[in-house]
Amino acid sequence: MGGRGTSMGGSHGMGGGGGAGGAAKAAAPAASQTRESQLLAQIKGNPAALMQMSDQDAADTVDAIAKQSIRTDGTQNNTFIQRYLNAVGFTDDTPQLLSETAYEKARKKAGEASLYHADRNFGGKTGDHYNQQLMSGDTMYSSNGILGAGTYWAWDSASDSGEYGRYQCKGFLNSKARVVTCDQLSQLGRKFSASHPRTYAKLAKARAGYGGSDETLYSFLAATHGYNVIQNSSTKYTGCYMVTLTRGVLTMSKKTIKNATSAMQNW
């Protein structure tokens, strides 16, 4: 599926007086910063920890995430979801990268179909540059999309992916993948808005991306409920959308191609 520069996968954002009174006022920002750090520490490497928080603590965590800095070199997306995936550590993970021969052997042994991802030239850089970042970069770019934010793939269909760019790479889901469907996420969203109304209101304000709709929160809902891959349908079909939230769920081939089309065969 598409990456940056595509329509589906997004574009590849006191002083006080003297004495004790002045000291108390000066200490407040440090205390606030400490609380934010403590909240962020709880979800680092454990996004489901947010579900164990009170609604107020979870809402404050969303505020803390929204304040986080973002890279400005084009390797990250200036959105809340990118900041969230950074905060939980998902963007630090890397895929298992194999030679084409070793990849096909591992894929067949796992009984998995290939996922295909395509990028096009964007922002003065080639689609191949973005493929290389996906495979071996030190951070993951979280594309916006109507099924959540992450990396978009076409399941078992190089041709469907080829509609979104000439530069294509492939991978398959390994044993770390935990898949959730959009229908399930819709249900989880309704439950979450009822159980954590303050947090949901903060999320609705913070969200940014394709359409600004509830679907932009799918990645947040998936991760907080223990999932790391979003599937657009209840059952897989050739060309169905898959969105990976972390590269750690992927085994990828080092091979890439630079002439993908909408009429190509799987490779």
C-alpha positions as CSV (number, residue, x, y, z in Angstrom):
1,M,0.0,0.0,0.0
2,G,1.0,3.6,-0.1
3,G,3.4,5.7,1.9
4,R,4.3,9.3,1.8
5,G,2.9,11.4,-1.0
6,T,0.0,9.0,-1.6
7,S,-3.7,9.5,-1.2
8,M,-4.2,6.4,1.0
9,G,-1.1,6.1,3.1
10,G,-0.8,9.8,3.9
11,S,2.1,12.0,3.2
12,H,4.8,10.1,3.8
13,G,3.4,17.7,13.2
14,M,7.6,33.4,38.1
15,G,8.8,34.5,39.7
16,G,7.2,35.2,43.0
17,G,7.9,37.2,46.0
18,G,10.6,36.3,48.5
19,G,10.5,33.6,51.1
20,A,8.6,30.3,51.0
21,G,5.8,31.6,48.8
22,G,8.2,32.4,46.0
23,A,9.9,29.1,46.3
24,A,6.6,27.2,46.1
25,K,5.7,28.9,42.9
26,A,9.1,28.2,41.3
27,A,8.8,24.5,42.2
28,A,5.4,24.1,40.4
29,P,6.7,23.7,36.8
30,A,9.2,21.1,38.0
31,A,6.5,19.1,39.8
32,S,4.3,19.3,36.7
33,Q,7.2,18.1,34.5
34,T,7.9,15.2,36.9
35,R,4.3,14.1,36.8
36,E,4.3,14.1,33.0
37,S,7.5,12.2,33.0
38,Q,6.0,9.6,35.3
39,L,2.9,9.2,33.2
40,L,4.9,8.8,30.0
41,A,7.2,6.3,31.7
42,Q,4.2,4.1,32.5
43,I,3.3,3.7,28.8
44,K,6.9,3.4,27.4
45,G,7.0,-0.2,26.1
46,N,3.6,-0.9,27.6
47,P,0.8,1.0,25.8
48,A,-1.8,-1.0,27.5
49,A,-0.8,0.6,30.9
50,L,-3.0,3.6,29.9
51,M,-6.1,1.4,30.2
52,Q,-5.2,0.8,33.9
53,M,-5.1,4.5,34.6
54,S,-7.9,6.7,35.9
55,D,-9.7,8.8,33.3
56,Q,-7.9,11.9,34.6
57,D,-4.4,10.3,34.5
58,A,-5.1,9.0,31.0
59,A,-6.2,12.4,29.9
60,D,-3.1,14.0,31.4
61,T,-1.0,11.4,29.6
62,V,-2.6,12.4,26.3
63,D,-1.7,16.1,27.1
64,A,1.9,15.0,27.9
65,I,2.2,13.1,24.6
66,A,0.9,16.1,22.6
67,K,3.7,18.2,24.0
68,Q,6.5,15.9,22.9
69,S,8.9,17.2,20.3
70,I,9.1,15.6,16.9
71,R,11.8,15.3,14.3
72,T,11.8,17.9,11.6
73,D,14.1,16.2,9.1
74,G,11.2,14.4,7.3
75,T,11.7,11.1,9.1
76,Q,8.6,11.6,11.3
77,N,5.2,13.0,10.8
78,N,4.0,16.1,12.7
79,T,0.9,14.4,14.2
80,F,-0.4,13.3,17.6
81,I,-0.3,9.6,16.5
82,Q,3.4,9.9,15.5
83,R,4.1,11.3,19.0
84,Y,2.0,8.6,20.6
85,L,3.8,5.8,18.7
86,N,7.1,7.4,19.7
87,A,6.0,7.6,23.3
88,V,5.2,3.9,23.6
89,G,8.4,2.9,21.8
90,F,6.8,1.5,18.7
91,T,8.8,3.7,16.3
92,D,12.1,2.4,17.8
93,D,11.5,-1.2,16.7
94,T,13.1,-2.5,13.5
95,P,12.1,-5.4,11.2
96,Q,13.9,-8.6,10.7
97,L,15.7,-8.1,7.4
98,L,16.6,-11.1,5.2
99,S,18.1,-11.7,1.8
100,E,15.4,-12.5,-0.8
101,T,16.2,-16.2,-0.8
102,A,16.1,-16.4,3.0
103,Y,13.0,-14.3,3.1
104,E,11.0,-16.5,0.8
105,K,12.2,-19.6,2.7
106,A,11.1,-18.0,6.0
107,R,7.8,-16.8,4.6
108,K,6.8,-20.2,3.2
109,K,7.8,-21.9,6.5
110,A,5.6,-19.4,8.4
111,G,2.7,-20.0,5.9
112,E,2.3,-16.3,5.4
113,A,1.5,-14.2,2.3
114,S,3.7,-11.2,1.5
115,L,2.5,-7.7,2.3
116,Y,3.5,-5.0,-0.3
117,H,4.3,-1.3,0.5
118,A,5.0,1.4,-2.1
119,D,6.4,4.9,-1.9
120,R,6.8,7.6,-4.5
121,N,9.1,10.5,-4.8
122,F,8.2,13.1,-2.3
123,G,9.6,16.2,-0.6
124,G,12.8,16.1,-2.7
125,K,13.6,12.5,-1.9
126,T,13.0,9.3,-3.8
127,G,10.5,6.6,-2.9
128,D,13.5,4.3,-2.5
129,H,14.8,6.6,0.2
130,Y,11.6,6.0,2.2
131,N,11.7,2.3,1.6
132,Q,15.2,2.2,3.0
133,Q,14.0,4.2,6.1
134,L,11.2,1.6,6.6
135,M,13.6,-1.3,6.4
136,S,16.6,0.0,8.3
137,G,16.1,3.6,9.5
138,D,16.4,4.4,13.2
139,T,12.8,5.6,13.4
140,M,9.4,4.8,11.7
141,Y,7.4,7.4,9.8
142,S,3.7,7.1,10.7
143,S,1.6,7.8,7.7
144,N,-1.9,9.2,8.0
145,G,-4.8,7.1,6.6
146,I,-8.4,6.3,6.8
147,L,-7.7,3.1,8.7
148,G,-5.4,4.6,11.3
149,A,-1.8,5.8,11.2
150,G,1.2,3.6,10.7
151,T,2.6,1.9,7.6
152,Y,0.1,0.8,5.0
153,W,0.4,-2.5,3.1
154,A,-1.6,-4.5,0.5
155,W,-2.0,-8.1,1.6
156,D,-0.9,-10.6,-1.1
157,S,-1.1,-8.0,-3.9
158,A,1.9,-6.2,-5.4
159,S,-0.5,-4.7,-8.0
160,D,-2.8,-3.0,-5.5
161,S,0.3,-1.6,-3.7
162,G,1.7,-0.5,-7.1
163,E,-1.1,2.0,-7.5
164,Y,0.5,4.1,-4.8
165,G,4.1,4.4,-6.0
166,R,6.8,2.9,-8.2
167,Y,9.2,2.1,-5.3
168,Q,8.1,-1.1,-3.6
169,C,9.2,-3.3,-0.7
170,K,7.7,-6.4,0.9
171,G,7.4,-8.2,4.2
172,F,5.3,-10.7,6.1
173,L,3.8,-10.6,9.6
174,N,5.9,-12.5,12.1
175,S,4.9,-14.1,15.5
176,K,4.9,-10.7,17.2
177,A,1.9,-9.5,15.2
178,R,-1.4,-9.0,17.0
179,V,-4.1,-8.2,14.5
180,V,-7.3,-6.3,15.1
181,T,-10.0,-5.4,12.6
182,C,-11.6,-2.0,12.0
183,D,-15.0,-3.3,13.1
184,Q,-13.4,-4.4,16.4
185,L,-11.7,-1.0,16.8
186,S,-15.0,0.8,16.2
187,Q,-16.5,-1.2,19.0
188,L,-13.5,-0.5,21.3
189,G,-13.8,3.2,20.5
190,R,-17.4,3.3,21.7
191,K,-16.5,1.5,24.9
192,F,-13.4,3.7,25.5
193,S,-15.4,6.9,25.0
194,A,-17.8,5.7,27.7
195,S,-15.2,4.5,30.1
196,H,-12.7,7.4,29.6
197,P,-14.8,10.4,28.5
198,R,-12.2,13.0,29.5
199,T,-9.4,11.1,27.7
200,Y,-11.6,10.6,24.6
201,A,-12.3,14.3,24.5
202,K,-8.6,15.1,24.7
203,L,-7.9,12.6,21.9
204,A,-10.6,14.1,19.7
205,K,-9.0,17.5,20.1
206,A,-5.4,16.2,19.6
207,R,-6.1,14.0,16.6
208,A,-4.8,15.1,13.2
209,G,-4.7,13.4,9.9
210,Y,-6.8,12.1,7.1
211,G,-10.3,13.5,7.6
212,G,-9.9,14.2,11.3
213,S,-12.4,11.4,11.9
214,D,-12.6,8.7,14.6
215,E,-10.5,6.4,12.3
216,T,-7.5,8.6,13.0
217,L,-7.7,7.3,16.6
218,Y,-7.6,3.6,15.5
219,S,-3.9,3.3,16.1
220,F,-4.2,4.6,19.6
221,L,-7.1,2.3,20.4
222,A,-5.3,-0.7,18.9
223,A,-2.1,-0.2,20.8
224,T,-3.8,0.5,24.2
225,H,-5.7,-2.8,23.8
226,G,-2.7,-4.9,23.0
227,Y,-2.7,-4.9,19.2
228,N,-0.1,-3.7,16.7
229,V,-1.6,-4.4,13.3
230,I,-4.9,-3.1,11.8
231,Q,-6.8,-5.1,9.2
232,N,-9.5,-3.3,7.3
233,S,-11.8,-6.3,7.0
234,S,-13.0,-9.2,9.2
235,T,-11.3,-11.7,6.8
236,K,-8.3,-11.2,4.6
237,Y,-8.7,-10.9,0.8
238,T,-6.2,-10.2,-1.9
239,G,-5.3,-6.5,-1.7
240,C,-6.9,-5.8,1.6
241,Y,-5.3,-3.0,3.6
242,M,-3.1,-3.8,6.6
243,V,-1.5,-1.1,8.8
244,T,1.5,-2.0,10.9
245,L,2.0,0.2,14.0
246,T,5.6,-1.1,14.6
247,R,8.2,-2.5,12.3
248,G,8.9,-5.2,14.9
249,V,6.0,-7.3,13.6
250,L,7.6,-7.6,10.2
251,T,10.1,-9.9,8.5
252,M,11.2,-8.0,5.3
253,S,13.2,-8.8,2.2
254,K,16.2,-6.7,1.4
255,K,15.1,-6.7,-2.2
256,T,13.2,-3.7,-3.4
257,I,11.9,-2.8,-6.9
258,K,11.7,0.6,-8.6
259,N,9.1,-0.1,-11.3
260,A,6.0,-1.2,-9.5
261,T,2.7,-0.9,-11.4
262,S,-1.0,-1.6,-10.9
263,A,-0.7,-4.5,-13.4
264,M,2.3,-6.3,-11.9
265,Q,2.5,-9.8,-10.5
266,N,3.6,-10.7,-6.9
267,W,7.3,-11.1,-6.5
